[in-house]
Amino acid sequence: MWRDLEPIGRDADTRGYRRYAWTGADADCRAWFKAQADSRGLTYELDRNGNQWAWLGDPLAEGAVITGSHLDSVPDGGAFDGPLGVVSSFAALDELRARGARFTKPIAITNFGDEEGARFGLACVGSRLASGQLTREAAYGLRDGDGVSLPQAMEEAGYDPSTIGPDLERLARIGAFVELHVEQGRALDLSGDRVGIASAIWPHGRWRFDFHGEANHAGTTRLVDRRDPMLTYAETVLAARREAELAGAVATFGKISVEPNAVNAIPSLVRGWLDSRAADQATLDTVVSAIERAAKERAERDGVDLRVVRESFTPVIEFEHALRDEMNKILGGSVPVLGTGAGHDAGILSGAIPTAMLFVRNPTGVSHSPAESAAEDDCVAGVIALADVLEGLACR
């Protein structure tokens, strides 16, 4: 499975992945998923929001146990974020069949669409639509960097966007969703464990900072006469690092847009996107407020106008304790339980159905990068752990 999936959407120069929603690479990933379902005799289904399902058992029965993740990527992302969960789900099903497991509940493997939000700027679009957290009207308003709307992109990929919206009847039939994911940090590497269980997802969000200055000639405009928004942006980046460090949180300006974006021109507009996360809501609010305050103070000094827009936000998500505890019991009772600063479909769906997550050790902690990695024996341990959990939940 890894060999078949590995070349899809991989950039020859960076060696990272560019599997963006509703593109050719996404279509190839979807074809791969369907081929895996067909080869195992599973019932393949595409839901109203473009999420893929592969069923063993009756899709209309109650109490289904679901696993899976996503196949799309961030720009130049790694091979494991998302795909490890999907590949491990098929492998876990193979393991259970080899054991001769007798299922008392239907099982499904999923590939949720546009989890990373790399194209339209909003993460977990597929699961947000399904759970009703993203309305059809708001989804229709999403556009990529080229101005292509989400429904237009879906149509160009051969899908009907008129059907998108809440899928609550489907979710009501699901008894549990367990998502396996490579750890995006080094907690397991430091503890020496191969597999962990998620406790909670930190509250996190994305904020857009628009710094409006005055375009002018870079060679003829005196420094004292400039209204340079790049200076304000640079100070805000430093403030983000400073405030996050003081609070024990994280804050990152990872995306920037500049107008007119010329070497010999002072910018008229610098637009930067802040991603910030913390262990609790109060800390996150403190950090973001301090960053905004520092940006405003510097903007006044530089003669720059500032506008801050919160583009997305997810509050703290505590995975259901009963399901989490049951998984730990199935796995022997000594599996480490750890929080994470990364968002996932399991977090989005937790408000509608019982969800949980398994993490597989990441030896470097690197993620969202071509350097992301996981050892084969750790990945196998993840498959066995997932198979044990599915057996415990769906074969009783």
TIKESE-837720 format. One record per residue (C-alpha): residue in one letter; x, y, z. Coordinates in Angstrom, 1 decimal. Layout:
# TIKESE-837720
resn->A east->X north->Y up->Z
...
This chain:
# TIKESE-837720
resn->M east->0.0 north->0.0 up->0.0
resn->W east->2.8 north->2.4 up->0.8
resn->R east->4.6 north->1.8 up->-2.5
resn->D east->1.4 north->2.5 up->-4.4
resn->L east->0.5 north->5.6 up->-2.5
resn->E east->4.1 north->7.0 up->-2.2
resn->P east->4.5 north->8.8 up->-5.6
resn->I east->1.0 north->10.4 up->-5.7
resn->G east->1.4 north->14.2 up->-5.5
resn->R east->5.0 north->14.2 up->-4.6
resn->D east->7.1 north->17.1 up->-5.8
resn->A east->10.3 north->16.1 up->-7.6
resn->D east->12.4 north->19.0 up->-6.1
resn->T east->11.2 north->19.3 up->-2.5
resn->R east->10.2 north->15.6 up->-2.1
resn->G east->7.2 north->16.9 up->-0.2
resn->Y east->3.6 north->16.2 up->-1.0
resn->R east->1.1 north->18.6 up->-2.6
resn->R east->-2.1 north->16.7 up->-2.4
resn->Y east->-4.6 north->19.5 up->-2.4
resn->A east->-8.4 north->19.1 up->-2.3
resn->W east->-10.2 north->18.5 up->-5.6
resn->T east->-7.0 north->18.4 up->-7.7
resn->G east->-5.4 north->15.7 up->-9.8
resn->A east->-3.3 north->14.4 up->-6.9
resn->D east->-6.5 north->14.3 up->-4.7
resn->A east->-8.3 north->12.3 up->-7.5
resn->D east->-5.4 north->9.8 up->-7.6
resn->C east->-5.5 north->9.4 up->-3.8
resn->R east->-9.3 north->8.8 up->-4.0
resn->A east->-8.8 north->6.2 up->-6.8
resn->W east->-6.2 north->4.5 up->-4.6
resn->F east->-8.7 north->4.4 up->-1.7
resn->K east->-11.5 north->2.9 up->-3.8
resn->A east->-9.1 north->0.3 up->-5.2
resn->Q east->-8.2 north->-0.8 up->-1.7
resn->A east->-11.8 north->-1.1 up->-0.8
resn->D east->-12.7 north->-3.0 up->-4.0
resn->S east->-9.8 north->-5.4 up->-3.5
resn->R east->-11.1 north->-6.4 up->-0.1
resn->G east->-14.7 north->-6.8 up->-1.2
resn->L east->-15.8 north->-3.8 up->0.9
resn->T east->-18.9 north->-1.7 up->0.0
resn->Y east->-17.6 north->1.6 up->-1.3
resn->E east->-19.5 north->4.8 up->-0.8
resn->L east->-19.1 north->8.5 up->-1.5
resn->D east->-21.1 north->10.7 up->0.9
resn->R east->-22.8 north->14.0 up->0.1
resn->N east->-19.7 north->16.0 up->1.1
resn->G east->-17.2 north->13.9 up->-1.0
resn->N east->-15.9 north->11.9 up->2.0
resn->Q east->-15.0 north->8.3 up->1.1
resn->W east->-16.3 north->5.2 up->3.0
resn->A east->-15.4 north->1.5 up->2.7
resn->W east->-17.8 north->-0.7 up->4.6
resn->L east->-17.6 north->-4.2 up->6.0
resn->G east->-21.2 north->-4.9 up->7.1
resn->D east->-24.4 north->-3.0 up->6.7
resn->P east->-23.9 north->0.8 up->6.3
resn->L east->-27.4 north->1.4 up->7.6
resn->A east->-27.0 north->-0.6 up->10.8
resn->E east->-26.6 north->1.1 up->14.2
resn->G east->-23.5 north->1.3 up->16.3
resn->A east->-20.9 north->1.1 up->13.5
resn->V east->-17.2 north->1.4 up->14.4
resn->I east->-15.3 north->3.7 up->12.1
resn->T east->-11.6 north->4.3 up->11.6
resn->G east->-9.5 north->6.1 up->9.0
resn->S east->-8.1 north->9.6 up->8.5
resn->H east->-7.3 north->11.7 up->5.5
resn->L east->-5.1 north->11.6 up->2.4
resn->D east->-4.6 north->15.3 up->1.5
resn->S east->-1.6 north->17.3 up->2.6
resn->V east->-0.2 north->20.7 up->3.5
resn->P east->2.1 north->22.3 up->0.9
resn->D east->5.2 north->20.1 up->0.8
resn->G east->3.9 north->17.9 up->3.6
resn->G east->5.2 north->14.6 up->4.8
resn->A east->4.2 north->11.1 up->3.8
resn->F east->2.6 north->10.0 up->7.2
resn->D east->0.3 north->12.8 up->8.3
resn->G east->-3.1 north->11.4 up->7.4
resn->P east->-2.1 north->8.6 up->5.1
resn->L east->-0.7 north->6.5 up->8.0
resn->G east->-4.2 north->6.4 up->9.5
resn->V east->-5.8 north->5.3 up->6.3
resn->V east->-3.2 north->2.7 up->5.4
resn->S east->-3.1 north->1.4 up->9.0
resn->S east->-6.9 north->1.1 up->8.9
resn->F east->-6.9 north->-1.2 up->5.8
resn->A east->-3.9 north->-3.2 up->7.4
resn->A east->-5.8 north->-3.5 up->10.7
resn->L east->-8.8 north->-4.9 up->8.8
resn->D east->-6.5 north->-7.4 up->7.1
resn->E east->-5.1 north->-8.4 up->10.5
resn->L east->-8.6 north->-8.9 up->12.0
resn->R east->-9.6 north->-11.1 up->9.1
resn->A east->-6.4 north->-13.1 up->9.5
resn->R east->-7.4 north->-13.6 up->13.1
resn->G east->-10.8 north->-14.9 up->12.1
resn->A east->-12.5 north->-12.1 up->14.0
resn->R east->-16.3 north->-12.3 up->14.2
resn->F east->-17.8 north->-8.8 up->13.9
resn->T east->-21.0 north->-8.0 up->15.7
resn->K east->-21.1 north->-4.4 up->14.4
resn->P east->-20.4 north->-2.9 up->11.0
resn->I east->-16.9 north->-1.4 up->10.4
resn->A east->-16.0 north->1.3 up->8.0
resn->I east->-12.8 north->2.9 up->6.8
resn->T east->-12.9 north->6.6 up->5.9
resn->N east->-11.0 north->9.2 up->4.0
resn->F east->-12.2 north->12.6 up->5.0
resn->G east->-11.8 north->15.3 up->2.3
resn->D east->-9.8 north->18.5 up->2.7
resn->E east->-8.6 north->17.9 up->6.2
resn->E east->-5.5 north->20.1 up->6.0
resn->G east->-7.3 north->23.1 up->4.5
resn->A east->-4.3 north->23.8 up->2.2
resn->R east->-6.3 north->25.0 up->-0.7
resn->F east->-9.3 north->26.9 up->0.7
resn->G east->-7.8 north->28.0 up->4.0
resn->L east->-10.2 north->26.1 up->6.3
resn->A east->-9.1 north->22.8 up->7.9
resn->C east->-11.4 north->19.7 up->8.1
resn->V east->-13.9 north->20.8 up->5.5
resn->G east->-15.3 north->17.3 up->4.9
resn->S east->-15.9 north->16.5 up->8.6
resn->R east->-17.1 north->20.1 up->9.4
resn->L east->-19.7 north->19.8 up->6.6
resn->A east->-20.8 north->16.4 up->7.8
resn->S east->-21.2 north->17.5 up->11.4
resn->G east->-22.9 north->20.8 up->10.6
resn->Q east->-20.0 north->22.9 up->11.8
resn->L east->-19.6 north->24.4 up->8.3
resn->T east->-22.8 north->25.5 up->6.6
resn->R east->-23.4 north->25.0 up->2.9
resn->E east->-23.5 north->28.8 up->2.5
resn->A east->-20.2 north->29.3 up->4.2
resn->A east->-18.7 north->26.4 up->2.2
resn->Y east->-19.9 north->28.0 up->-1.1
resn->G east->-18.0 north->31.2 up->-0.1
resn->L east->-14.6 north->29.4 up->0.2
resn->R east->-12.1 north->30.3 up->-2.5
resn->D east->-8.6 north->29.3 up->-3.2
resn->G east->-5.6 north->31.6 up->-4.0
resn->D east->-6.7 north->31.7 up->-7.7
resn->G east->-10.2 north->32.7 up->-6.8
resn->V east->-11.7 north->29.3 up->-7.6
resn->S east->-14.7 north->28.5 up->-5.3
resn->L east->-15.1 north->25.2 up->-3.5
resn->P east->-18.2 north->24.3 up->-5.5
resn->Q east->-16.5 north->25.1 up->-8.7
resn->A east->-13.5 north->23.0 up->-7.8
resn->M east->-15.8 north->20.1 up->-6.9
resn->E east->-17.6 north->20.4 up->-10.2
resn->E east->-14.3 north->20.4 up->-12.1
resn->A east->-13.3 north->17.2 up->-10.3
resn->G east->-16.6 north->15.6 up->-11.3
resn->Y east->-18.6 north->15.9 up->-8.1
resn->D east->-22.0 north->17.6 up->-7.4
resn->P east->-21.6 north->20.4 up->-4.9
resn->S east->-25.4 north->20.9 up->-4.6
resn->T east->-25.6 north->18.0 up->-2.1
resn->I east->-23.1 north->19.2 up->0.5
resn->G east->-24.3 north->19.8 up->4.0
resn->P east->-24.9 north->18.1 up->7.4
resn->D east->-24.9 north->14.3 up->7.3
resn->L east->-26.4 north->13.9 up->10.8
resn->E east->-28.4 north->10.7 up->10.0
resn->R east->-25.2 north->8.9 up->9.0
resn->L east->-23.4 north->10.2 up->12.1
resn->A east->-26.2 north->9.0 up->14.3
resn->R east->-25.6 north->5.4 up->13.2
resn->I east->-21.9 north->5.6 up->14.3
resn->G east->-21.0 north->4.2 up->17.7
resn->A east->-17.4 north->5.2 up->17.7
resn->F east->-14.7 north->6.7 up->15.5
resn->V east->-11.1 north->5.9 up->16.2
resn->E east->-8.4 north->7.8 up->14.2
resn->L east->-4.8 north->6.6 up->14.1
resn->H east->-2.2 north->9.3 up->13.4
resn->V east->1.5 north->9.7 up->13.5
resn->E east->2.4 north->11.8 up->16.6
resn->Q east->3.2 north->15.4 up->15.7
resn->G east->5.7 north->15.8 up->18.5
resn->R east->8.2 north->13.8 up->20.5
resn->A east->6.3 north->12.7 up->23.6
resn->L east->6.3 north->9.0 up->22.7
resn->D east->9.9 north->9.1 up->21.5
resn->L east->11.0 north->10.6 up->24.9
resn->S east->8.9 north->8.1 up->26.8
resn->G east->10.1 north->5.1 up->24.8
resn->D east->6.6 north->4.0 up->23.8
resn->R east->5.5 north->3.0 up->20.3
resn->V east->1.8 north->3.9 up->20.7
resn->G east->-0.2 north->6.4 up->22.7
resn->I east->-3.8 north->7.5 up->23.2
resn->A east->-4.9 north->11.1 up->22.8
resn->S east->-6.4 north->12.9 up->25.8
resn->A east->-7.4 north->16.2 up->24.2
resn->I east->-6.8 north->18.6 up->21.4
resn->W east->-5.6 north->22.0 up->22.4
resn->P east->-7.7 north->25.0 up->21.5
resn->H east->-6.4 north->26.6 up->18.3
resn->G east->-7.2 north->29.1 up->15.6
resn->R east->-6.0 north->31.1 up->12.6
resn->W east->-6.0 north->34.9 up->12.5
resn->R east->-5.3 north->37.1 up->9.5
resn->F east->-3.3 north->40.3 up->10.1
resn->D east->-3.7 north->42.9 up->7.4
resn->F east->-1.0 north->45.7 up->7.6
resn->H east->-1.9 north->48.6 up->5.2
resn->G east->0.9 north->51.0 up->4.5
resn->E east->1.9 north->53.1 up->1.5
resn->A east->3.6 north->51.8 up->-1.7
resn->N east->6.6 north->53.9 up->-2.7
resn->H east->10.0 north->53.7 up->-4.4
resn->A east->12.5 north->51.7 up->-2.4
resn->G east->15.4 north->53.8 up->-3.7
resn->T east->14.1 north->57.3 up->-3.5
resn->T east->11.9 north->57.4 up->-0.4
resn->R east->13.6 north->58.5 up->2.8
resn->L east->13.3 north->56.1 up->5.7
resn->V east->11.6 north->58.8 up->7.8
resn->D east->8.9 north->59.3 up->5.1
resn->R east->8.0 north->55.7 up->4.8
resn->R east->4.8 north->53.9 up->5.9
resn->D east->6.3 north->50.4 up->5.6
resn->P east->3.9 north->47.6 up->6.7
resn->M east->6.7 north->45.1 up->6.5
resn->L east->8.3 north->46.6 up->9.6
resn->T east->5.1 north->46.3 up->11.5
resn->Y east->4.7 north->42.7 up->10.3
resn->A east->8.3 north->41.8 up->11.3
resn->E east->7.8 north->43.2 up->14.8
resn->T east->4.5 north->41.3 up->15.1
resn->V east->6.3 north->38.0 up->14.2
resn->L east->8.8 north->38.6 up->16.9
resn->A east->6.0 north->39.5 up->19.4
resn->A east->4.3 north->36.2 up->18.5
resn->R east->7.4 north->34.2 up->19.5
resn->R east->8.0 north->36.2 up->22.6
resn->E east->4.4 north->36.0 up->23.9
resn->A east->4.0 north->32.3 up->23.1
resn->E east->7.3 north->31.5 up->24.9
resn->L east->6.2 north->33.5 up->28.0
resn->A east->2.9 north->31.6 up->28.2
resn->G east->4.1 north->28.1 up->27.3
resn->A east->2.0 north->28.1 up->24.1
resn->V east->2.9 north->28.1 up->20.4
resn->A east->2.3 north->30.9 up->17.8
resn->T east->3.5 north->30.9 up->14.2
resn->F east->3.3 north->33.2 up->11.3
resn->G east->3.7 north->30.7 up->8.5
resn->K east->2.1 north->32.4 up->5.5
resn->I east->2.5 north->35.8 up->4.1
resn->S east->1.2 north->37.8 up->1.1
resn->V east->2.8 north->41.1 up->0.0
resn->E east->1.5 north->43.7 up->-2.4
resn->P east->2.8 north->44.8 up->-4.9
resn->N east->5.5 north->42.2 up->-4.1
resn->A east->8.3 north->43.9 up->-6.0
resn->V east->12.0 north->44.0 up->-4.9
resn->N east->12.3 north->47.8 up->-5.5
resn->A east->8.9 north->48.8 up->-4.0
resn->I east->7.9 north->49.5 up->-0.4
resn->P east->4.8 north->47.3 up->0.2
resn->S east->1.3 north->48.8 up->0.3
resn->L east->-0.1 north->45.7 up->2.0
resn->V east->1.5 north->42.9 up->4.0
resn->R east->-1.0 north->40.2 up->5.0
resn->G east->0.2 north->37.5 up->7.5
resn->W east->-1.6 north->34.5 up->8.9
resn->L east->-1.1 north->33.6 up->12.6
resn->D east->-1.6 north->30.1 up->13.9
resn->S east->-1.7 north->29.9 up->17.7
resn->R east->-2.4 north->27.0 up->20.1
resn->A east->-2.3 north->26.5 up->23.8
resn->A east->-3.2 north->23.9 up->26.4
resn->D east->-6.3 north->25.9 up->27.6
resn->Q east->-8.5 north->28.7 up->26.4
resn->A east->-7.4 north->31.4 up->28.8
resn->T east->-3.8 north->31.0 up->27.8
resn->L east->-4.6 north->31.1 up->24.1
resn->D east->-6.7 north->34.3 up->24.6
resn->T east->-3.8 north->35.9 up->26.5
resn->V east->-1.3 north->35.1 up->23.8
resn->V east->-3.4 north->36.3 up->20.9
resn->S east->-4.5 north->39.4 up->22.7
resn->A east->-0.8 north->40.3 up->23.5
resn->I east->0.2 north->39.7 up->19.9
resn->E east->-2.6 north->42.0 up->18.6
resn->R east->-1.7 north->44.6 up->21.2
resn->A east->2.0 north->44.5 up->20.1
resn->A east->1.0 north->44.8 up->16.4
resn->K east->-1.3 north->47.7 up->17.1
resn->E east->1.3 north->49.6 up->19.0
resn->R east->3.9 north->49.1 up->16.3
resn->A east->1.4 north->50.0 up->13.6
resn->E east->0.8 north->53.3 up->15.2
resn->R east->4.5 north->54.1 up->15.3
resn->D east->4.9 north->53.1 up->11.6
resn->G east->1.8 north->55.0 up->10.4
resn->V east->0.3 north->51.6 up->9.3
resn->D east->-3.4 north->50.7 up->9.5
resn->L east->-4.1 north->47.3 up->11.0
resn->R east->-7.0 north->44.9 up->10.7
resn->V east->-7.2 north->41.5 up->12.4
resn->V east->-9.7 north->38.8 up->11.3
resn->R east->-10.2 north->35.5 up->13.0
resn->E east->-10.6 north->33.1 up->10.1
resn->S east->-11.1 north->29.9 up->12.1
resn->F east->-11.2 north->28.6 up->15.7
resn->T east->-11.6 north->25.3 up->17.4
resn->P east->-12.1 north->25.2 up->21.2
resn->V east->-10.4 north->22.6 up->23.5
resn->I east->-11.6 north->19.1 up->22.6
resn->E east->-11.6 north->16.5 up->25.3
resn->F east->-12.0 north->13.0 up->23.8
resn->E east->-14.7 north->10.9 up->25.4
resn->H east->-13.2 north->9.6 up->28.6
resn->A east->-15.2 north->6.3 up->28.6
resn->L east->-14.0 north->5.4 up->25.1
resn->R east->-10.5 north->6.5 up->25.8
resn->D east->-10.4 north->4.4 up->29.0
resn->E east->-11.9 north->1.4 up->27.2
resn->M east->-9.2 north->1.6 up->24.6
resn->N east->-6.5 north->1.7 up->27.2
resn->K east->-8.0 north->-1.3 up->28.9
resn->I east->-8.1 north->-3.2 up->25.6
resn->L east->-4.4 north->-2.3 up->25.1
resn->G east->-3.4 north->-3.5 up->28.5
resn->G east->-3.9 north->-0.5 up->30.7
resn->S east->-0.5 north->1.1 up->30.5
resn->V east->-0.6 north->3.0 up->27.2
resn->P east->0.5 north->6.7 up->27.7
resn->V east->-2.2 north->9.3 up->27.3
resn->L east->-1.1 north->12.6 up->25.8
resn->G east->-2.5 north->15.9 up->24.6
resn->T east->-1.8 north->17.4 up->21.2
resn->G east->-1.7 north->20.8 up->19.6
resn->A east->-2.8 north->19.5 up->16.2
resn->G east->-6.3 north->19.5 up->14.9
resn->H east->-7.9 north->16.3 up->13.4
resn->D east->-11.2 north->15.1 up->12.0
resn->A east->-11.7 north->13.1 up->15.2
resn->G east->-11.7 north->16.4 up->17.1
resn->I east->-14.3 north->18.0 up->14.7
resn->L east->-16.6 north->14.9 up->15.0
resn->S east->-16.3 north->14.6 up->18.8
resn->G east->-19.3 north->16.9 up->19.2
resn->A east->-21.5 north->14.5 up->17.3
resn->I east->-20.2 north->11.0 up->18.0
resn->P east->-17.8 north->9.3 up->20.5
resn->T east->-14.3 north->9.7 up->19.1
resn->A east->-10.7 north->8.8 up->20.1
resn->M east->-7.2 north->8.8 up->18.7
resn->L east->-4.2 north->6.5 up->18.6
resn->F east->-0.7 north->8.0 up->18.1
resn->V east->2.3 north->6.3 up->16.5
resn->R east->5.8 north->7.3 up->17.6
resn->N east->7.6 north->9.9 up->15.5
resn->P east->11.3 north->9.6 up->16.2
resn->T east->12.1 north->13.3 up->15.2
resn->G east->8.8 north->15.0 up->16.1
resn->V east->8.9 north->16.6 up->12.7
resn->S east->5.6 north->16.9 up->10.9
resn->H east->4.1 north->19.0 up->8.0
resn->S east->7.5 north->18.5 up->6.3
resn->P east->9.2 north->16.1 up->3.9
resn->A east->11.4 north->15.0 up->6.8
resn->E east->8.4 north->13.5 up->8.7
resn->S east->9.0 north->9.9 up->9.4
resn->A east->8.1 north->6.8 up->11.4
resn->A east->9.9 north->3.5 up->11.8
resn->E east->8.3 north->0.4 up->10.2
resn->D east->8.2 north->-1.5 up->13.4
resn->D east->6.4 north->1.4 up->15.1
resn->C east->3.9 north->1.6 up->12.3
resn->V east->3.3 north->-2.2 up->12.6
resn->A east->2.7 north->-1.7 up->16.4
resn->G east->0.2 north->1.0 up->15.5
resn->V east->-1.6 north->-1.4 up->13.2
resn->I east->-1.8 north->-4.1 up->15.8
resn->A east->-3.0 north->-1.7 up->18.4
resn->L east->-5.7 north->-0.4 up->16.1
resn->A east->-6.7 north->-4.0 up->15.2
resn->D east->-7.0 north->-4.8 up->18.9
resn->V east->-9.1 north->-1.7 up->19.6
resn->L east->-11.4 north->-2.4 up->16.6
resn->E east->-11.8 north->-6.0 up->17.7
resn->G east->-12.6 north->-4.9 up->21.3
resn->L east->-15.2 north->-2.4 up->20.0
resn->A east->-16.8 north->-4.3 up->17.1
resn->C east->-16.5 north->-8.0 up->18.0
resn->R east->-18.2 north->-8.1 up->21.4
